[in-house]
Amino acid sequence: MQVRDYLIRRLLLLPFIMLGVSIVVFTLTRFTGSPIGIYATPNMTPAELAVLEARYLLDQPIPVQYAAWLGGLLQGDLGWSGVSVAPVTAIIGSKITATLELAIAAGLIAILGGIALGTIAGVRRNKAPDHAARLFSILGASTPTFWFGLLLLVPFYLWLDWFPLGRSTAIIFDSIAHPTGLYTLDAVLAGSPTALLDAIRHLILPAVVLAFGAMAIIVRMMRSSMVEAMSEEYVDAARSKGLAESIVIKRHARRNALVPTTTVIGLSFGFLLQGSVAVELIFRWPGLGQWVTSAILAGDQATIMSYVLVTAVIFMSVNLAVDIAYAYLDRRVVLG
């Protein structure tokens, strides 16, 4: 199957998958309690609560409630965010771009660093670089994200004040436009080196913390794939032709080692989204993680459901991109 046909088929399946996700999410949130809890006040009378329940159709069966919610969703109405005191659609855009910017930065660090370290470890098997990579993998996989974040926060923020908390310095970023919502890209488009430097200073520390665990997994997978690739006959054949060792590694061994690693990279992006909750809380990053944490504590079901739907779309998009990249890296793979 050609990539175009495969892409079209997956995109056609997307609405049905999202429909299933929405049914599960809506049903589970209804079992956790009444969604009007965040809107009610202690001084409300039973009659006022009944009016509030009727407004949100809570006096109707769950299928009727779901149909009404789905109808609003199809019209772009995701409900009212109690924690933000604003419509969800007015808030979620800025939260998505904040989390995506953090996840993309962390992903680049994890991918580039993981592939480089994994390649070196696989080529220098059972030598000092390999042992160092193994130690790094163990630490990255076993170290809690929140603890690692606090560990870096003390010296680099409290003592040295190199990397500030939050996403930007307000006085700097209020002076430029934000057409994309990605502060680093907006600074580049505005031609402001000051804003770009400020955005990078705020981004580096949370991105490094978020990338640590994902990078460890990629290093481990890349190292194992490189060890296997270096022992294959096509590597020996390339060497016998007199090719330089660097060319053998880059064009033959590493390219084939990237095939299984690509799947791990795609799964690691999900790890980045999950880990961003703790990272955003520690570094005061105003993204989806911080937003949904406040919503869970407050019982804001509209925000929680919107978060789940958005992350589901992101996960499926990443998985689709990984499948296509897998087919391009390995021509033997047939998309079906």
C-alpha positions in Angstrom: 0.0 0.0 0.0 1.3 3.4 -0.9 1.9 6.0 1.8 -0.8 8.3 0.4 -3.4 5.5 0.5 -2.4 4.5 4.0 -2.5 8.0 5.2 -6.0 8.6 3.8 -7.3 5.4 5.4 -5.8 6.3 8.8 -7.3 9.7 8.6 -10.7 8.3 7.7 -10.5 6.0 10.8 -9.6 8.9 13.1 -13.2 10.2 13.6 -14.4 6.8 14.6 -11.5 6.3 17.1 -12.2 9.7 18.6 -15.9 8.8 18.9 -15.0 5.8 20.9 -12.6 7.8 23.1 -15.2 10.4 23.7 -17.8 7.8 24.8 -15.3 6.2 27.3 -14.2 9.6 28.7 -17.6 11.0 29.1 -19.0 7.9 30.8 -16.0 7.7 33.2 -16.2 11.3 34.2 -19.9 11.0 34.9 -19.1 8.2 37.4 -16.7 10.4 39.3 -19.4 12.8 40.4 -21.5 15.6 39.3 -19.9 18.1 36.9 -21.7 21.1 38.5 -19.7 20.8 41.7 -17.1 23.3 40.5 -19.9 25.8 39.6 -22.0 25.4 42.8 -21.5 27.5 45.9 -22.1 26.6 49.5 -24.9 29.1 49.7 -27.0 27.7 46.9 -30.4 26.3 47.8 -31.7 22.9 46.6 -33.9 24.8 44.1 -30.9 26.7 42.7 -28.9 23.4 42.4 -31.8 21.8 40.5 -31.8 24.7 38.1 -28.1 24.3 37.6 -28.5 20.5 37.0 -31.3 21.2 34.5 -29.1 23.6 32.6 -26.5 20.9 32.1 -29.1 18.2 31.5 -28.0 16.2 34.5 -31.7 15.4 35.1 -31.6 13.4 31.8 -30.2 9.9 31.1 -26.5 9.7 30.3 -27.0 9.0 26.6 -29.0 12.3 26.3 -26.2 14.1 28.2 -23.6 12.6 25.9 -25.6 13.5 22.8 -25.8 17.1 23.9 -22.2 17.3 24.8 -21.1 15.7 21.5 -23.3 18.2 19.6 -21.5 21.1 21.3 -18.2 19.4 20.7 -18.9 19.2 16.9 -19.7 22.9 17.0 -16.4 23.7 18.7 -17.9 24.1 22.2 -15.8 22.2 24.7 -17.6 23.6 27.7 -16.7 26.0 30.4 -13.4 25.8 32.3 -14.1 26.4 35.9 -10.4 26.6 36.9 -9.7 29.2 34.1 -13.1 30.9 34.5 -13.4 31.0 30.7 -14.6 28.8 27.8 -12.3 25.8 27.2 -11.8 26.8 23.6 -10.5 30.2 24.6 -7.9 28.7 26.9 -6.8 25.3 25.4 -5.0 26.8 22.4 -2.3 28.5 24.5 -2.0 25.5 26.7 -1.5 23.2 23.7 1.2 25.4 22.2 3.0 25.7 25.5 3.1 21.9 26.1 4.0 21.2 22.4 6.9 23.7 22.6 8.2 22.0 25.7 7.7 18.5 24.3 9.3 19.3 20.9 12.4 20.8 22.6 12.6 17.8 25.0 12.1 15.4 22.0 14.9 17.0 20.0 17.2 16.7 23.0 16.2 13.1 23.6 16.3 12.0 20.0 19.6 13.7 19.0 21.3 12.8 22.2 19.9 9.3 22.4 20.9 8.4 18.9 24.4 9.9 19.3 25.1 8.2 22.6 23.5 4.9 21.6 25.6 4.8 18.4 28.8 5.4 20.3 28.0 2.8 22.9 27.1 0.2 20.2 30.3 0.9 18.2 32.5 0.9 21.4 30.9 -2.2 22.9 32.1 -3.2 26.4 34.4 -0.2 26.5 34.2 3.0 28.6 31.6 4.8 26.4 29.4 1.8 26.5 29.6 1.5 30.3 28.8 5.2 30.6 25.8 4.9 28.3 24.5 1.9 30.3 24.8 3.9 33.6 23.1 6.8 32.0 20.2 4.6 30.8 19.8 3.1 34.3 19.7 6.5 35.9 17.3 7.9 33.3 14.9 5.0 33.6 14.9 4.9 37.4 15.0 8.6 38.4 11.6 10.2 39.1 11.0 13.2 36.9 10.0 15.4 39.8 13.0 14.6 41.8 15.4 15.2 38.9 13.7 18.5 38.3 14.1 19.6 41.9 17.7 18.5 41.8 18.5 20.8 38.9 16.2 23.6 40.2 18.3 24.2 43.3 21.7 25.0 41.7 20.6 26.5 38.3 17.7 28.6 39.6 18.1 29.2 43.3 21.9 29.5 43.4 23.1 30.7 39.9 19.8 32.1 38.6 20.7 31.0 35.1 17.3 29.6 34.1 14.2 31.4 35.4 10.8 29.7 36.1 7.7 30.2 33.9 7.6 30.5 30.1 8.9 34.0 29.5 9.6 37.4 31.0 6.3 39.3 30.6 7.9 42.7 29.9 9.8 41.1 27.0 7.2 39.0 25.4 4.4 41.5 25.7 6.3 43.7 23.3 6.1 41.2 20.4 3.3 39.4 18.5 2.5 35.7 19.0 1.1 34.4 15.8 2.1 30.7 16.4 2.0 30.5 20.2 5.5 28.9 20.2 7.5 31.6 21.9 10.9 30.6 20.4 9.4 30.7 16.9 7.5 33.9 17.6 10.7 35.5 18.7 12.4 34.5 15.5 9.6 35.8 13.4 9.6 39.1 15.3 13.4 39.4 14.7 14.0 39.9 18.4 17.2 38.3 19.7 16.3 39.4 23.3 13.0 37.6 23.2 14.6 34.5 21.7 17.3 34.3 24.3 14.7 34.9 27.1 12.5 32.1 25.7 15.4 29.7 25.4 16.5 30.5 29.0 13.1 29.6 30.3 12.9 26.5 28.1 16.2 24.8 28.6 15.8 23.5 32.2 12.3 21.9 31.9 13.2 20.5 28.5 16.4 18.8 29.8 14.5 17.4 32.8 11.7 16.1 30.6 14.1 14.6 28.0 16.2 12.7 30.6 13.9 9.7 30.9 13.0 9.5 27.2 16.7 9.9 26.2 17.7 7.0 28.4 15.2 4.7 26.7 16.4 5.7 23.2 20.0 5.3 24.2 19.4 1.7 25.4 17.4 0.8 22.3 19.9 2.4 19.9 22.8 0.7 21.6 21.2 -2.7 21.3 20.3 -2.1 17.7 23.8 -0.9 16.8 25.4 -4.0 18.5 23.2 -6.2 16.4 23.7 -4.2 13.2 27.5 -4.2 13.6 27.6 -8.0 13.6 25.6 -8.3 10.4 27.1 -9.6 7.1 26.4 -6.4 5.1 28.6 -4.5 7.5 31.5 -6.9 6.9 30.8 -6.7 3.2 31.0 -2.9 3.3 34.3 -3.1 5.2 35.7 -5.6 2.7 35.1 -3.0 -0.1 37.5 -0.7 1.7 34.9 1.8 2.9 36.0 4.0 5.8 34.7 3.0 9.2 32.8 6.2 9.6 30.9 5.6 6.3 30.2 2.0 7.3 28.7 3.2 10.6 26.7 6.1 9.2 25.4 4.7 6.0 25.0 1.0 6.8 24.9 0.1 10.5 23.2 3.2 11.9 20.5 3.5 9.2 19.4 0.0 9.9 19.6 0.4 13.7 17.3 3.4 13.4 14.4 1.2 12.2 13.5 -0.4 15.6 14.6 2.7 17.4 12.0 4.8 15.5 9.2 2.9 17.2 10.7 3.7 20.6 11.0 7.3 19.7 7.3 7.5 18.9 6.4 5.9 22.2 8.8 8.2 24.0 6.7 11.2 22.8 3.9 9.8 24.9 6.3 9.6 27.8 7.1 13.3 27.3 3.4 14.3 27.4 2.9 12.3 30.6 6.0 13.6 32.2 5.2 17.1 31.3 2.6 17.2 34.2 5.2 17.1 36.9 7.7 19.2 34.9 5.1 22.0 34.3 4.2 22.1 38.0 7.8 22.3 39.1 8.9 24.9 36.6 5.6 26.8 36.5 5.2 26.1 32.8 1.6 27.1 31.8 0.8 24.1 29.6 -1.7 21.3 29.5 -0.1 19.4 32.4 -0.4 22.2 34.9 -3.9 23.1 33.6 -5.3 19.6 33.9 -3.8 19.1 37.4 -5.7 22.1 38.6 -8.8 20.8 36.9 -8.5 17.4 38.6 -8.1 18.9 42.0 -11.1 21.2 41.4 -13.3 18.5 39.7 -13.5 20.5 36.4 -14.8 17.7 34.1 -15.0 19.9 31.0 -11.3 20.7 31.2 -10.4 17.0 32.0 -12.4 15.7 29.0 -10.9 18.3 26.7 -7.4 17.3 27.9 -8.0 13.6 27.2 -9.4 14.3 23.7 -6.4 16.6 22.8 -3.8 14.1 24.0 -5.6 11.3 22.2 -5.3 13.2 18.9 -1.6 14.0 19.6 -0.9 10.3 20.3 -2.6 9.1 17.2 -0.8 11.7 15.1 2.6 10.7 16.5 1.9 7.0 15.9 0.9 7.8 12.3 4.1 9.7 11.7 6.1 6.9 13.2 4.5 4.3 11.0 5.2 6.4 7.9 8.8 7.1 9.0 9.3 3.3 9.7 8.2 2.5 6.1 10.7 5.1 4.7 13.6 3.8 6.8 12.9 0.1 5.9 11.6 -0.4 2.4 10.7 -4.0 3.2 7.9 -2.7 5.5 4.6 -2.8 3.8 2.0 -0.4 5.2 -1.3 -2.2 5.6 
